[in-house]
Every structure is written in structure tokens, then in C-alpha cells.
Amino acid sequence: MKKKLFILLLIPVSFFARAQDAAILVQKVKDKIGLVNNYEANGKMKTNIAFLKVPVATVKLYFKKPDQLLIKNEKGISFVPKTAVNINLNNVLNNGKYSVLDAGADKIGGTVVTVVKLLPEDDNADVVLSTLYIDPLKLVVLKSKTTTRDNGTYELEMSYGKYIAYGLPDKVIFSFNTKDYKLPKGVTFDFEDGSTKKTPAEKRNNQKGKVEIAIGSYTINKGISDAVFK
């Protein structure tokens, strides 16, 4: 009887310890990302959406704490959903209070990652659930999946290189459901069938969209005016 009671007591203690470890890991990732107050970056953006013809674009990215992010396409409007502002991960990790749950381990490529789930404490928050796949040795997020109340579910995949010390990726792949994306008012694109005037809902239903940004260089913590984002 005493042995059974001891085992039952160990279960909640073990669960709490794992949750605590996961919270510490998330905080370390936040601290690393927090080293960046602002940045300007140069990159190439490739948009892959079945029913749209969008050329590869040269882009500039501007970020300023806490959550200002702008992606400028030198040739026009970038087809990037509003929720793509989370490519800096600040919005995910600093978006209010949340509970951190340990969801075990997984593997991305050849890297063993720790999976954690972030549950917002605010029942009215736009983000319902975020799942992070963290490299526990390099303290970077390799993948995230976010479910929102109004903009569907989207995923980020990130790879790192010379800017890993700041938690800034060299490459970001942003995947989303096109049916959950609303085109800005007055914006049209060339469709694969040659039409340019309409965006029929049926063309966007059950379609996957993907935006890939390869970043060549960052200028970090040199200051950015708020006027850039207006």
C-alpha cells in the first residue's frame, strides 16, 4: 500500500518538474531573442501558392521591439499574411502570459528537439495554442505551429547560420491555409489561368500557401526610426 502511494506521489512531482524545466528552456530562448532590440535585414522572398503567379522578390525586413515588423517588397505588395509578423518569434514568446507544458521530444532533421506547448491564460487572446520545437543545446526554435482564433493555423520552419547568437534565422519558411488569408482591400494578383480581377473563395479553399524568405544579412541594434513603420 505504501509503495502504491509513493508511486502516485511521484507522478505529479515528475510532471511539475518537467513543466518547470520546459518553462526554464523557453525563458532561455526568450533571453536570447531579447538581445535584439531592432534590426534591418536584406533577403529574397519566394511565394508558392498554387493559384497565384508571384515572382521572387527582393525584400527588406525591419523589426523594432516590442512587435513592429515590416516586410518591404521593392516591386510592390508582398503576399504575406498578417500573422507572419511572428517570424521574429517575439510575438509568440512575448504575447501576454501563458502556461508552458512539456510535450516530450521529437526530431527535426538530425536534431533532437524539445517540444513545448504554450497555452495563453487570456481566454480572449487571438492565439489559442503555440507549439515550439526547440533545440535545447543551441537555444533556438527550429519550428513552431500556432493556432489562432481568426487566422487559422500556420507553421514556421527556421534554419540558422552566422546570426544564431541572436536567435535570428538565415531562412524562414512560413506555411498557412490560403482560405484563412484575407487579401488587403484593393489588392489583386495574376492567377495561373491569366485572370487578374477576382479572388474566388473556391480557388483558395483547402489550398496550402508557403512563403520562403532567405536572409542574406542583418544589421542589428543600430536603431530604427518609428517612421519606417508608418
VEXZAPA-747418 format. One record per residue (C-alpha): residue in three letters; x, y, z. Coordinates in steps of 0.02 Angstrom, whole numbers, plus 32768, in hexadecimal, padded with zeros to 4 digits. Last residue first. Layout:
N
ALAXYZ
...
//
This chain:
230
LYS80CF8A987806
PHE814D8A107836
VAL81E88A6E77FC
ALA81AF8B08785D
ASP81D28AAB78FF
SER828A8AC878DA
ILE83018A3478DF
GLY839B8A22794E
LYS844189CA7931
ASN840F89327996
ILE842F88B3790C
THR845288CA7853
TYR84258821780A
SER846287C9776D
GLY8430875076E4
ILE8384871B771F
ALA832A869276BF
ILE826E86AA76D1
GLU81F8861E769E
VAL813E863A7696
LYS80CC85A37689
GLY801385957667
LYS7FAC84F97677
GLN7F0484EE7621
ASN7E6784A67670
ASN7DFE85397636
ARG7E5885C075D4
LYS7E0F85A07529
GLU7D62858C7574
ALA7D6D863875C3
PRO7D7F86877518
THR7E09870B7511
LYS7DD787787480
LYS7E1E87F67406
THR7EC087AE73C5
SER7E96871A7357
GLY7F2286BF72FB
ASP7EF4860D732E
GLU7F86860773A9
PHE7F40869F7402
ASP7F91874B73FC
PHE7F7987A874A0
THR7EFA882674E1
VAL7EFE889E7575
GLY7E73891E758E
LYS7E5088ED7642
PRO7ED8887F768B
LEU7EC187C77661
LYS7E76875E76EB
TYR7ED486C2771B
ASP7E7C8631776F
LYS7E5085DD76CA
THR7F0985E6769C
ASN7F37856D7727
PHE7FE485977769
SER809E8570775B
PHE812E85E87783
ILE81DD85AC7759
VAL8266861577A8
LYS831E8615777B
ASP83B7866577C7
PRO836586647871
LEU838186E078FF
GLY839A869879AE
TYR841A871E79D4
ALA84AD86A579E2
ILE8461864A794B
TYR848F86DA78D8
LYS8515867B7877
GLY84A585EA7849
TYR83F585B77877
SER8362855A782D
MET82AC85807851
GLU8207852A782E
LEU8169858A7855
GLU80B985447855
TYR800B858E7847
THR7F618567788B
GLY7EC385CC7869
ASN7EBC868A7868
ASP7E2D86B478DE
ARG7E4786517980
THR7EFB86247962
THR7F58857F795F
THR8015858D795C
LYS8094850B7928
SER814C852C7944
LYS81EB84E278FE
LEU82A584ED791B
VAL8299855B79B6
VAL8346858779F8
LEU83A085617A9A
LYS843A85127A49
LEU843A847A7ABD
PRO837F846E7ADD
ASP835084787A24
ILE829C84AC7A3B
TYR81FF846F79E2
LEU817884EA7A17
THR80BC84CD7A1C
SER804D85657A2C
LEU7F95855D7A5E
VAL7EFD85CE7A58
VAL7F50866C7A18
ASP7ED186F97A04
ALA7EC3870B7AC1
ASN7E13870B7B09
ASP7E2F867F7B87
ASP7EC986D97BC9
GLU7F3886577C1D
PRO7F88862D7B78
LEU7FBD85767B65
LEU8070855F7B28
LYS80A084AF7AF6
VAL8151846C7B00
VAL81AD83EF7A93
THR826483D27AB8
VAL82CB83AF7A1E
VAL833F832479E4
THR839A8362794A
GLY83BC82F378B3
GLY8332833D784A
ILE82B3837478CA
LYS829D82F27952
ASP821F82EC79DF
ALA821E82F57A9C
GLY819883057B21
ALA8104837C7B2A
ASP813E83DF7BC1
LEU80B984617BE7
VAL80D3851C7BFE
SER804285857C3C
TYR802B862F7BEE
LYS803386E97C15
GLY802C876C7B8C
ASN807487647ADD
ASN812D87667B04
LEU816086BA7AC5
VAL80F186B17A2B
ASN80FA876879FD
ASN81B687687A15
LEU81C886D379A2
ASN82178743791D
ILE81B486E47899
ASN811B87107901
VAL80F387A27890
ALA80B8871C7818
THR800E8727786D
LYS7FDB87B177F5
PRO7FE9873C7762
VAL8077875B76E8
PHE8057877D7630
SER80D3880B7620
ILE809288A875CD
GLY80FC88FF754A
LYS81A288F074F0
GLU821C8917757D
ASN81BB88AA75F6
LYS81C388EE76A5
ILE81A8887D773C
LEU818088E077D8
LEU818588A6788D
GLN81598907792A
ASP813D889479BF
PRO819F88CC7A58
LYS821A88FA7A1D
LYS824C8930796F
PHE825888C978D0
TYR827588FA781B
LEU827E887D778D
LYS82B588AB76DE
VAL827E88477649
THR82B8880F759D
ALA822887B07550
VAL8215870874FA
PRO8180871B7486
VAL80CB86FB74BC
LYS805A869A7447
LEU7FC5866474AF
PHE7F5785C974AE
ALA7FCF854C74FD
ILE802085C1757B
ASN80DD85BD758D
THR8128866675B7
LYS81E4867D75B2
MET8230870C7613
LYS82E487427603
GLY833C879C7691
ASN8386883576E0
ALA83758858779A
GLU835E88EC780E
TYR835F88CB78C7
ASN831D8905796E
ASN832B88E27A28
VAL837B88377A10
LEU83C387EC7AB0
GLY831087BA7ADC
ILE831C87287A63
LYS839B86D97AD6
ASP833987017B74
LYS829B86BA7B26
VAL82F686177AFC
LYS8334860C7BAF
GLN8283862D7BEE
VAL824085A07B82
LEU82C085287BCC
ILE8294855E7C7E
ALA81DB85417C59
ALA820184947C14
ASP826584687CB0
GLN81D484A07D1D
ALA815984397CB8
ARG81CA83A27CCA
ALA81D983BC7D86
PHE811D83D07D99
PHE80FC832E7D3C
SER817D82D17DA5
VAL813083127E47
PRO808082E87E08
ILE80B582347DE4
LEU812582177E7B
LEU809682207EF8
LEU803B81947EA0
ILE80D881287EA5
PHE80EC81467F62
LEU8035811A7F80
LYS804A80787F22
LYS80E6804C7F8A
LYS808D8076802D
MET800080008000
//
